Amino acid sequence: MNIIDELEWRGAIYQQTDETGLRELINKEAISLYCGIDPTGDSMHIGHLIPFMILCRFQNYGHKPIIVVGGATGTIGDPSGKKEERKLQSIEQINQNVASLRAQLEKIFDFTGASAAIMVNNYDWTKDLSILDFLRDYGKNFNVNTMLAKDIVASRLEIGISFTEFAYQILQAMDYNYLYEHHHCKLQIGGSDQWGNITAGLDLIRKKQGENAKAFGLTIPLLTKADGTKFGKTEGGAIWLDPEKTTPYEFYQFWINTDDRDVIRYLKYFTFLSQTEIAELSIQVEKEPHLRAAQKALASEMTEFIHGKNALKQAIKISQALFSGDVKSLTASEIEQGFKEVPTFEAADEDALLVDFLVELGIEPSKRQSREDIANGAIYLNGERTQNLEKVVKATDRIENKFIIIRRGKKKYFLIKF
């Protein structure tokens, strides 16, 4: 199957500058193509994965990915999708972000072999460019009327846009021209909001390299959830690739909680499962949705892809322990992942009667209620039902001498730290 055919089946193509020309090119030769990311933060989130998954698919077909980490463009900020000016960051902070993003991207792409990916920083080819050279060599090639007509700029005209962000598309066009000239890059891919920046790059290439220069652009549809909300956002915020910001367990849970209406689409977008495998999972969604086989496949594929096999095993173990109530089997590090969002209390390093312990921590409102819940079997200590009113909570009850997990009723958990 041609890579373009696969992308179309996966619903991953929104616009192409020249579909016929691109098909002919990739049928004849392996090409270099690129996608960029600005280091506005120290971690990618799952929204950033969408174009990079497409880049990975091209690599699997023998094409050579170029990842541009925008050390230069990141100092300005893309106006696309923004209602106000981006706050500028220091060069030091941007450099730290570049290093963090590089580490994450190195886990996603293969940097060995014939189609080895390369990673570049656009700061390297812009840092020595003077303002006069910029205006003479590049500014002269851009028509202000054309720039104003681009959606990314037009959407900001009513509220205003600085010259800094207005000039962003010139810098991105310079990237494409540089990569075309120095790395034989023939294709830029990006989200649907990048169409204006991509076409600006193609215009610059034709002006700089000649009208016969063969270069192409491809954009990916905006991904939304079935309920109309933005993909990748939760009540707790973005789903990050950094395990310190979003633990592998939380990452796994995000995918496993995917709506039935979205799961097949996400499997096509984000996993490398075959058409046959996804078709079988689609049938299971229709016939046995309660088994959530498609969600489990999606969560497993994505967690292993980003965090590795061990992190996936750990995430599944935590999920199973919480479902069964067998929390005593968890290690301290697994408890920190799985109970990150539950009410957490600090306890004194001393023995205490369970009845009093629950009241002092605020888990129970009174001793009467505490005794009643214990006697009725509503209190679980590290997953074990405790109905003894004389039970004393001791150091031996702690998991790795750090935690005790209290459960009240079926689902209400509390984490006690020592």
C-alpha atoms as one frame of an Amber mdcrd trajectory, in Angstrom:
protein
   0.000   0.000   0.000   1.195   3.513  -0.815   1.816   5.665   2.283  -0.720
   8.221   1.000  -3.347   5.473   0.663  -2.664   4.360   4.228  -2.927   7.917
   5.552  -6.230   8.366   3.738  -7.563   5.144   5.244  -6.506   6.356   8.649
  -8.317   9.666   8.088  -5.040  11.505   8.551  -5.020  13.829   5.539  -6.808
  17.172   5.475  -5.145  19.144   2.661  -2.370  18.567   0.119  -0.739  21.160
  -2.089  -0.305  18.702  -4.985  -1.648  15.205  -4.350  -0.762  13.837  -7.798
   2.752  15.257  -7.747   3.453  13.914  -4.243   2.183  10.442  -5.159   4.408
  10.355  -8.223   7.434  11.500  -6.226   7.143   8.978  -3.392   6.444   6.160
  -5.864   9.792   6.925  -7.509  12.030   7.586  -4.524  12.412   7.769  -0.771
  12.120  11.402   0.281  13.095  13.564   3.225  10.196  15.281   4.973   9.860
  17.375   8.075   7.659  18.507  10.892   8.562  21.072  13.522   7.815  21.793
  17.148   8.531  24.980  19.071  10.059  24.566  22.547   7.436  26.671  24.331
   7.397  24.105  27.154   9.630  21.383  28.571   7.382  18.523  27.480   5.206
  17.517  24.570   1.588  16.594  25.178  -0.431  14.045  23.205  -1.714  16.724
  20.818   1.864  17.144  19.590   1.960  13.453  18.736  -0.555  13.758  15.890
   1.835  15.056  13.165   4.784  13.105  14.562   2.854   9.835  14.235   2.464
  10.666  10.526   6.205  11.300  10.317   6.788   7.879  11.930   4.556   6.228
   9.343   6.566   7.792   6.521   9.723   6.449   8.156   8.204   2.958   8.261
   7.777   3.204   4.480  11.468   4.003   4.045  11.316   7.802   3.971  13.649
   9.993   6.025  12.104  12.172   8.784  13.595  15.498   9.799  12.450  16.848
  13.160  12.902  20.583  13.598  13.023  21.772  17.184  12.430  25.503  16.891
  15.048  27.146  19.037  14.585  30.261  16.870  10.852  30.217  16.135  10.219
  29.328  19.768  11.579  32.710  20.807   8.721  34.347  18.888   5.726  32.041
  19.008   3.329  30.947  16.287   0.188  33.146  16.289  -1.881  30.224  15.002
  -4.783  29.383  17.297  -3.813  32.050  19.834  -6.130  34.832  20.961  -3.329
  36.899  22.397   0.422  37.347  22.170   2.514  34.537  23.546   4.669  35.453
  26.537   8.298  35.506  25.469  10.722  33.190  27.243  14.410  33.655  27.903
  16.960  32.001  25.613  18.149  29.946  28.604  14.648  28.578  29.223  14.161
  27.810  25.540  17.458  25.924  25.436  16.383  23.849  28.439  13.074  23.106
  26.703  14.923  22.111  23.510  16.977  19.561  25.472  13.846  18.101  27.107
  11.977  17.804  23.798  14.979  16.195  22.130  15.021  13.474  24.803  11.325
  12.722  24.207  11.622  12.720  20.420  14.600  10.353  20.554  12.274   7.733
  22.057   9.762   8.060  19.223  11.928   7.960  16.098  14.566   5.570  14.783
  17.879   7.409  14.346  19.699   4.456  12.746  19.642   2.750   9.360  18.980
   3.902   5.797  15.912   5.972   6.742  17.422   7.298   9.989  15.685  10.356
  11.379  17.663  13.515  12.008  16.919  16.270  14.489  17.873  19.884  13.819
  17.445  23.230  15.555  16.475  26.239  13.421  18.417  28.465  15.785  21.570
  27.101  14.130  20.826  28.698  10.735  19.231  31.922  11.989  21.396  33.009
  14.921  24.015  34.768  12.758  21.520  36.406  10.388  21.563  40.213  10.671
  18.352  42.244  10.474  19.537  43.790   7.186  20.254  40.384   5.655  16.892
  39.137   6.872  15.051  42.019   5.207  17.065  41.927   1.963  17.336  38.152
   1.479  13.957  37.070   2.815  11.619  39.983   3.576  11.801  41.061  -0.069
  10.187  37.753  -1.094   7.016  38.237   0.964   4.028  40.307  -0.061   2.303
  41.872   2.933  -1.127  41.574   1.324  -0.583  37.828   0.870   0.611  37.473
   4.448  -2.433  39.323   5.770  -4.733  36.980   3.864  -3.348  33.886   5.617
  -5.870  32.472   8.083  -3.357  32.440  10.936  -2.872  36.207  10.580  -6.385
  37.181   9.461  -7.881  35.607  12.588  -5.797  37.943  14.746  -6.304  41.240
  12.914  -9.339  42.355  14.900  -7.589  42.051  18.267  -4.167  42.920  16.892
  -0.916  41.137  16.180   2.629  42.305  16.778   5.211  42.464  13.998   7.088
  39.751  15.897   4.313  37.164  15.525   3.391  38.520  12.076   6.912  37.618
  10.929   6.646  34.044  12.229   5.568  32.661   8.871   8.705  34.125   7.274
  10.914  32.259   9.766   9.054  29.002   9.187   9.313  29.497   5.417  13.054
  29.993   5.890  13.187  26.632   7.665  11.596  24.812   4.731  13.870  26.576
   2.237  16.967  25.731   4.322  15.956  22.066   4.654  15.178  21.847   0.940
  18.581  23.267   0.088  20.714  21.413   2.660  18.788  18.181   3.324  16.849
  17.707   0.044  13.598  17.962   2.040  10.569  17.721  -0.287   7.599  17.641
   2.087   6.428  19.530   5.155   3.588  18.168   7.262   1.663  19.856  10.060
  -1.716  20.428  11.649  -4.515  22.022   9.645  -3.696  25.386  11.262  -0.240
  25.266   9.624  -1.484  25.484   6.031  -0.599  29.184   5.727   2.912  28.652
   7.076   3.485  25.646   4.821   2.358  27.415   1.649   4.528  30.420   2.581
   7.492  28.036   2.655   6.614  26.612  -0.745   6.383  30.117  -2.217   9.818
  30.979  -0.826  11.358  27.762  -2.194  10.087  28.539  -5.688  11.459  32.081
  -5.505  14.817  30.980  -4.100  15.336  27.647  -5.869  13.447  28.209  -9.118
   9.913  27.619 -10.362  10.655  23.971 -11.128  11.607  23.160  -7.530   9.578
  20.151  -6.373   8.280  20.618  -2.833   4.972  19.730  -1.230   2.787  20.332
   1.786   0.352  18.091   3.660  -1.830  18.911   6.646  -3.663  16.738   9.150
  -7.275  17.260  10.278  -8.024  18.889  13.605  -8.761  16.043  16.001 -11.802
  16.504  18.224 -13.748  14.161  20.481 -17.216  12.885  19.653 -18.705  15.314
  22.184 -17.130  18.224  20.315 -14.467  19.034  22.900 -10.763  19.346  22.124
  -8.765  16.134  21.984  -6.131  15.647  24.670  -7.655  17.950  27.267  -9.074
  16.698  30.566 -10.370  18.361  33.710  -6.869  18.005  35.096  -5.292  19.674
  32.052  -3.133  18.345  29.227  -1.909  14.752  28.981   1.875  15.116  28.937
   4.543  12.744  27.626   6.770  13.592  30.605   6.095  10.871  33.237   6.682
  13.427  36.000   3.781  15.535  34.704   1.467  12.687  33.658   2.369   9.319
  35.160   2.302   6.219  32.909  -0.731   5.028  34.886  -2.577   8.312  34.226
  -1.476   8.131  30.587  -2.864   4.583  30.327  -6.111   5.600  32.015  -6.625
   8.491  29.585  -6.631   6.133  26.617  -8.610   3.359  28.274 -11.388   5.831
  29.090 -11.816   6.723  25.404 -15.431   7.006  24.267 -16.668   4.114  22.088
 -17.460   6.693  19.397 -13.800   7.793  19.252 -11.765   4.670  19.899 -11.510
   3.280  16.339 -10.568   6.707  15.014  -7.835   6.986  17.658  -6.563   3.492
  16.878  -6.150   4.561  13.248  -4.500   7.864  14.156  -2.141   6.787  16.899
  -1.296   3.094  16.636   0.558   0.975  14.105  -2.043  -1.801  14.211  -2.993
  -3.142  10.793  -6.293  -2.593   8.974  -7.268  -6.183   9.776  -6.537  -5.785
  13.505  -8.447  -2.513  13.721 -11.374  -3.967  11.757 -11.618  -6.840  14.280
 -11.564  -4.382  17.184 -14.271  -2.326  15.471 -16.519  -5.397  15.392 -15.883
  -5.970  19.096 -16.870  -2.369  19.882 -20.199  -3.000  18.142 -20.897  -6.449
  19.558 -19.234  -6.421  23.002 -18.607  -2.789  23.989 -18.619  -3.690  27.708
 -15.368  -5.641  27.258 -13.620  -2.467  26.039 -11.180  -4.525  23.957 -10.471
  -1.616  21.603  -9.755   0.749  24.496  -7.410  -1.779  26.108  -5.557  -2.203
  22.819  -5.291   1.573  22.364  -4.092   2.153  25.946  -1.547  -0.671  25.726
  -0.160   0.393  22.335   0.209   4.042  23.319   1.626   3.489  26.805   4.250
   1.054  25.520   5.100   3.348  22.589   5.741   6.379  24.818   6.848   4.855
  28.135   8.024   1.311  27.335   6.983  -2.243  28.252   7.805  -2.030  31.962
   5.744   1.129  32.417   2.834  -0.528  30.610   3.018  -3.591  32.879   3.057
  -1.293  35.898   0.078   0.719  34.643  -1.949  -2.456  34.059  -0.976  -3.795
  37.492  -2.132  -0.564  39.193  -5.389  -0.589  37.220  -6.117  -4.195  38.163
  -5.265  -3.589  41.833  -7.607  -0.622  42.033 -10.386  -2.537  40.269 -10.052
  -5.588  42.526  -9.201  -3.673  45.696  -5.963  -5.653  46.129  -3.884  -2.550
  46.773  -1.549  -4.355  49.175   0.214  -5.882  46.173   1.372  -2.453  44.979
   4.814  -1.004  45.625   5.274   2.486  47.061   6.154   3.913  43.633   3.048
   2.307  42.110   0.933   3.787  44.894   2.334   7.239  44.144   1.219   6.819
  40.528  -2.183   5.287  41.124  -3.210   7.490  44.045  -1.848  10.790  42.771
  -5.291  12.408  42.633  -6.953  10.897  45.726  -7.324  12.829  49.012  -3.988
  12.589  50.802  -3.208  13.056  54.488  -0.034  13.266  56.550  -0.091  11.128
  59.699   2.037  11.173  62.826   4.657   8.448  63.170   2.934   6.658  66.051
   0.395   3.913  66.731  -3.267   4.933  66.857  -6.667   3.315  67.431  -8.327
   3.028  64.001 -11.529   4.683  65.261  -9.552   7.755  66.374  -7.171   7.582
  63.398 -10.006   8.067  60.890 -11.450  11.030  62.788  -8.120  12.774  63.373
  -7.305  12.625  59.658 -10.744  13.909  58.670 -11.821  10.747  56.869 -14.702
  10.342  59.299 -16.660  13.291  60.765 -17.054  11.789  64.266 -16.135   8.825
  66.437 -19.722   7.612  66.273 -19.648   7.543  62.465 -16.191   5.989  62.529
 -17.337   3.116  64.778 -20.471   2.617  62.697 -18.565   2.386  59.381 -15.956
   0.021  60.839 -18.599  -2.238  62.394 -20.625  -2.302  59.151 -17.578  -3.374
  57.124 -17.304  -0.140  55.138 -13.639   0.471  56.060 -10.746  -1.247  54.284
  -7.139  -0.971  55.409  -4.736  -1.636  52.504  -7.519  -3.491  50.703  -8.573
  -5.657  53.635 -11.933  -5.163  55.352 -11.431  -4.185  58.994 -14.393  -4.573
  61.385 -12.448  -4.753  64.653 -13.294  -1.659  66.736 -10.166  -2.289  68.803
  -7.857  -2.329  65.770  -4.669  -0.331  66.331  -2.935   1.111  63.260   0.774
   0.283  63.605   3.979   0.769  61.629   3.645  -2.844  60.425   0.478  -1.818
  58.536   2.403   0.572  56.318   3.392  -0.324  52.765   7.184   0.037  52.532
   6.882   2.097  55.747   5.514   4.994  53.655   1.815   4.580  52.989  -1.474
   3.263  54.267  -4.467   3.153  51.947  -7.900   3.565  53.467 -11.000   2.750
  51.464 -14.465   3.739  52.640 -17.281   1.996  50.833 -16.781   0.736  47.295
 -14.703   3.463  45.672 -13.695   6.219  48.080  -9.928   6.029  48.607  -7.662
   7.985  50.930  -3.869   7.933  50.923  -2.064   8.266  54.241   1.581   9.327
  54.158   4.111   8.863  56.942
